[in-house]
Amino acid sequence: MRTAVVIGATGQIGRAAVRALAEDGWAVTAVSRGGGRDASWPGDVRESRADREDDGALGALLGDGVDAVVDAVAYGSAHARQLASFAGRIGSAVVISSGSVYEDDKGRGFDTQGEPDGAPAYPVPIPETQRTVAPGDATYSTRKAGLERELLALGGRLPATLLRAGAVHGPHCRTPRELYFVKRNLDGRRTRVLAYGGRSRFHPVSVNNLAELVRLAAARPGSRVLNAGDPEAPTIAEIGAEIDAVMGVETETVMVDGAPPEPNVGDTPWSIAHPVVYDMAAAERELGYRAVTTYSASLPGTVGWLTERLSAGRGWEEAFPTMVRNYTTGLFDYAAEDAWLARRG
């Protein structure tokens, strides 16, 4: 039986990866700091409590060796070197990276979006050969780039598949972009404002599609980077309409050409000036990847999970603290929206 260790097993991606591997016949050890397990996992999944920063604990889990390590929380060169130190005991690695490592031909990327003329204009779709940011410790993007560089440099010593994930969605997400529309609908907001004419596209990836890529890559070891995305990349206006349909509400959308007209007005977690769409041809060719779900088909599960979380008597800030840190509380500045709409007439 093939053996796998999944690091970060109780996070959003880890939960789905454990399930996908176990259902495919792997003997899986699910590693997390809390040592918990998900109710959807098969009974033979072994859970283990360990901090991935503890080399001794990770080494003990690897024992004499495993066929694959899936690392859902690797972040930066230090984690790459940690995995490299156990290369003799790891058959191959599948590591979650991010599409944020890409930069356009003018050197613009996710890190420059707040600068004048800093919005990146990528090719559509973005192939894995597109240039990436320089590795470093300054930002999320540069640290993911460092992680990639060091792992890929190992080559056959430790075959590693780096999955450049798009906007991950589904239950257990700490920064659920769909919250933007779900909370508004629950709050009775029936008018909303979307910048860039509602045409922003930020390629999503269902956590179940990402887990399918993990499963396929673990079964076909190699040293490579692959994009990870859903079959489609809907516009933000299409996403809002689909969430409305799932929730059974009707809304009016006010489109604004160009950037948000004022702070906290028309700015969403998807709002970008140019489309971000990933080319999935390499994953299909190299792994035989076929998506197990679509954005539309998976949306009811996401909306149901978000509704349940928001109905548990807690404010959204308490339910999603990482969302607050990443996007501030301005996501739901209804007073600013109302004032702008009133002035607009």
HUURKA-V732620 format. One record per backbone hydrogen bond with DSSP energy under -1.0 kcal/mol. NH is the residue of the N-H (numbers start at 1). CO is the residue of the C=O. E is the energy in kcal/mol with one decimal. If there is no record, write none. Layout:
# HUURKA-V732620
nh & co & e
NH & CO & E
NH & CO & E
This chain:
# HUURKA-V732620
nh & co & e
4 & 27 & -2.4
5 & 68 & -2.0
6 & 29 & -2.5
7 & 70 & -3.2
8 & 31 & -1.7
9 & 31 & -2.8
11 & 8 & -1.3
15 & 11 & -2.5
16 & 12 & -1.2
17 & 13 & -2.4
18 & 14 & -2.7
19 & 15 & -1.9
20 & 16 & -2.5
21 & 17 & -2.4
22 & 18 & -2.7
23 & 19 & -2.4
25 & 22 & -1.6
26 & 21 & -2.3
27 & 2 & -3.2
29 & 4 & -2.5
30 & 46 & -3.3
31 & 6 & -2.9
32 & 48 & -1.9
41 & 38 & -1.7
45 & 42 & -1.7
46 & 28 & -2.5
48 & 30 & -2.8
50 & 32 & -2.1
54 & 51 & -2.4
58 & 54 & -2.3
59 & 55 & -2.6
60 & 56 & -2.0
61 & 57 & -1.7
62 & 58 & -1.7
63 & 59 & -1.5
65 & 62 & -2.2
66 & 89 & -2.4
68 & 3 & -1.6
69 & 92 & -2.0
70 & 5 & -2.9
71 & 94 & -2.5
72 & 7 & -2.3
80 & 76 & -1.3
81 & 77 & -2.6
82 & 78 & -1.9
83 & 79 & -2.2
84 & 80 & -2.3
85 & 81 & -1.8
86 & 83 & -1.3
87 & 84 & -1.8
89 & 86 & -2.4
90 & 87 & -1.1
91 & 66 & -2.3
93 & 159 & -2.7
94 & 69 & -2.5
95 & 161 & -2.9
96 & 71 & -2.2
97 & 163 & -2.9
99 & 165 & -2.4
101 & 98 & -1.4
102 & 99 & -1.5
103 & 131 & -2.0
104 & 108 & -3.3
107 & 104 & -2.1
112 & 109 & -1.3
115 & 112 & -2.1
118 & 115 & -2.1
126 & 277 & -3.1
130 & 127 & -1.8
133 & 101 & -2.7
136 & 142 & -1.6
143 & 139 & -2.1
144 & 140 & -2.2
145 & 141 & -2.1
146 & 142 & -1.9
147 & 143 & -2.2
148 & 144 & -2.3
149 & 145 & -2.5
150 & 146 & -2.1
151 & 147 & -1.9
152 & 148 & -2.8
153 & 149 & -1.7
154 & 151 & -1.1
155 & 152 & -1.2
157 & 154 & -2.1
161 & 93 & -2.6
162 & 224 & -2.6
163 & 95 & -2.5
164 & 226 & -3.0
165 & 163 & -1.3
166 & 228 & -1.7
167 & 203 & -2.8
168 & 166 & -1.1
169 & 205 & -2.0
179 & 176 & -1.6
180 & 177 & -2.0
182 & 178 & -2.4
183 & 179 & -2.4
185 & 181 & -2.3
186 & 182 & -2.4
187 & 183 & -2.2
188 & 185 & -1.2
189 & 184 & -2.6
192 & 252 & -2.2
194 & 254 & -2.4
195 & 266 & -2.0
196 & 258 & -3.4
197 & 256 & -2.8
198 & 195 & -2.1
199 & 196 & -2.0
203 & 276 & -2.8
205 & 167 & -2.1
207 & 169 & -2.2
210 & 206 & -2.4
211 & 207 & -1.9
212 & 208 & -1.6
213 & 209 & -1.8
214 & 210 & -2.1
215 & 211 & -2.5
216 & 212 & -2.3
217 & 213 & -2.6
218 & 214 & -2.4
219 & 215 & -1.4
224 & 160 & -2.0
226 & 162 & -2.7
228 & 164 & -2.2
230 & 204 & -2.8
236 & 200 & -1.8
237 & 198 & -2.0
239 & 235 & -2.2
240 & 236 & -2.4
241 & 237 & -2.0
242 & 238 & -2.2
243 & 239 & -2.4
244 & 240 & -2.2
245 & 241 & -2.1
246 & 242 & -2.1
247 & 243 & -2.2
248 & 244 & -1.1
249 & 244 & -2.1
252 & 190 & -2.9
254 & 192 & -3.4
256 & 194 & -2.6
265 & 262 & -1.8
271 & 268 & -1.1
276 & 201 & -3.1
279 & 126 & -2.6
284 & 280 & -1.9
285 & 281 & -2.5
286 & 282 & -3.2
287 & 283 & -1.9
289 & 283 & -1.6
298 & 294 & -1.9
299 & 295 & -1.1
302 & 298 & -1.5
303 & 299 & -3.0
304 & 300 & -2.5
305 & 301 & -2.0
306 & 302 & -2.5
307 & 303 & -2.7
308 & 304 & -2.1
309 & 305 & -2.2
310 & 306 & -2.4
311 & 307 & -1.3
319 & 315 & -2.2
320 & 316 & -2.3
324 & 320 & -1.4
325 & 321 & -2.0
326 & 322 & -2.3
327 & 323 & -2.5
328 & 324 & -2.4
332 & 329 & -1.3
333 & 330 & -1.3
334 & 332 & -1.8
337 & 333 & -1.8
338 & 334 & -2.9
339 & 335 & -2.4
340 & 336 & -2.1
341 & 337 & -2.8
342 & 338 & -2.4
343 & 339 & -2.0
344 & 340 & -1.9
345 & 341 & -1.4
